[in-house]
Amino acid sequence: MSRSRTAILAALALVAGASGTALAVVPGDAGIAAAPCTVDYKVQNDWGSGFTASVTVTNNSAAKSSWAVKWSYAGSQKVTNAWNAKVTQSGAAVTVANESYNGTLATGGSASFGFQGTYSGSNAVPATFTLDGVTCNVDGGGPTDPGPTDPGPTGPSTKVDNPYAGAKMYVNPEWSAKAAAEPGGSRVSNQPTAVWLDRIAAINGVNGGMGLRDHLDAALTQKGSGELVVQLVIYNLPGRDCAALASNGELGPTEIDKYKTQYIDPIAAILADSKYAGLRIVNTIEIDSLPNLVTNTGSRPTATPQCDVMKANGNYQKGVGYALNKLGDAPNVYNYIDAGHHGWIGWDDNFAPSAALFKEAATAEGATVNDVHGFITNTANYSALKENNFTINDNVAGKSVRESKWVDWNRYVDELSFAQGFRNQLVTTGFNSGIGMLIDTSRNGWGGTARPAGPGATTTVDTYIEGGRYDRRIHIGNWCNQSGAGLGERPQAAPAAGIDAYVWVKPPGESDGSSSAIPNDEGKGFDRMCDPTYTGNPRNGNSMSGALPNAPVSGHWFSAQFQQLMQNAYPPLP
């Protein structure tokens, strides 16, 4: 399917499944008879005794205010937990009903949900699905099923519309081992997470650990005969993260040539190796730094001298442009630029200027917008995916929710609405109309006993928001090792219109920064936002930091945080 075709489907709210297929008739499709409904069932990850799956149902008949999908397994599959739907199982028969927030299913509309299950023996896809008792057409299959409109396994000369569609994702063995060693960690240790190349030494491996080639070789083994996505984080700009000391890097503000020749060029050479041409390699390009040039420079109260330096020398734009140009040459490589999150650039003053800055970077150093496959939001952050208890359009006690202390005049209240809205802005700014969005859901679940069951009291707009919001940070500007956070949606392809995937780019359990100064040889400083006793600055409304105590240097394993993330996971862990 072409990327322009995807944009049309997204506009019609036809959410493609993992094969990139939507079987409903759309305007201009002549000679295709619409089934009363279609179901796209895809196994996302399968580790021999368990699996995760995503399902998208499209309604082609009369609009519905509630719905139920049913199927029966031929084998021993048992659903253990689900998200975005209520699942019950009796023997082999499975019934999936809508949640309160996604019961509306318009004519031509779709709903998506996912689940985790166990099995022994085979894990065959169910043969028949019904929507409210009516049999649907089916596009179903495991990770290797290309679907009827997908070209199948791609050779080295073909880019696909959505690299996550019809593909498994690489499970990083190093992270998986750390997760599995934790009590209860085996419940998530087979989830795919990104590999962070956060310094030059990481290319060949640090302290005996796996380097880039080691990971790509392991990915070939995991791939088998199907498609597999390997997720990399390209993260080593000169003067990196100018407003966050905990994630400062090894390169000084002027070391752009070293960034090019000693960091990007060696990575590009490895990714271009024909040995890896059968892998789909997804790069998250340089998180955080570009948005700092919009929000933390000049006369703004949040400005820092370091960010003013980087804005003046242009090395963020040059570095990102160079990375896009060099890494995007390989036909199996897909670049996604980091786009901050709704609590950073969702305000009017930041929204369009950020898109314009990204366009500037994407056309620097020989790069073009064609080197950009999409954007990623919420990387390593905690913003809730979907706030179901209020919307930006609500009014309470005569005031808009935008006037509440929490929303604070932002135009977005969660990451999904922001990612979809910002995608439109990026296209308006000059990026290709078929770009897709990724959302990092590794730590934005906010489950557990403190998760609100419904809206807050309507006494004031603040009681309404405070009583109903899932995101329980003290302030939306807090970003370091946040207390009370939980694992979010499990990685899955094409979960919503315009969204290529939910991903776990930040490996859960890896620290955002140390709670106090810790000497290290990684170029990482101490940021007071990681200190639980810190009373804040203008970037977090002079609030307490909300950080967990006793945290190690950023990127190092933080067992206490991992345990809390599992405890507060939403969807909950089995």
PyMOL commands that set and color helices and strands:
alter all, ss='L'
color gray80, all
select helices_A, chain A and resi 3-11+173-181+185-187+200-203+212-223+245-247+256-271+274-276+289-295+305-313+315-327+342-345+348-362+369-371+401-403+415-429+461-468+528-530+538-540+559-567
alter helices_A, ss='H'
color red, helices_A
select strands_A, chain A and resi 37-46+50-59+68-72+78-83+86-90+93-97+110-118+130-131+134-135+137-141+167-169+195-197+227-234+280-285+333-338+374-377+395-396+399-400+436-440+492-496+499-503
alter strands_A, ss='S'
color yellow, strands_A
deselect
rebuild
show_as cartoon
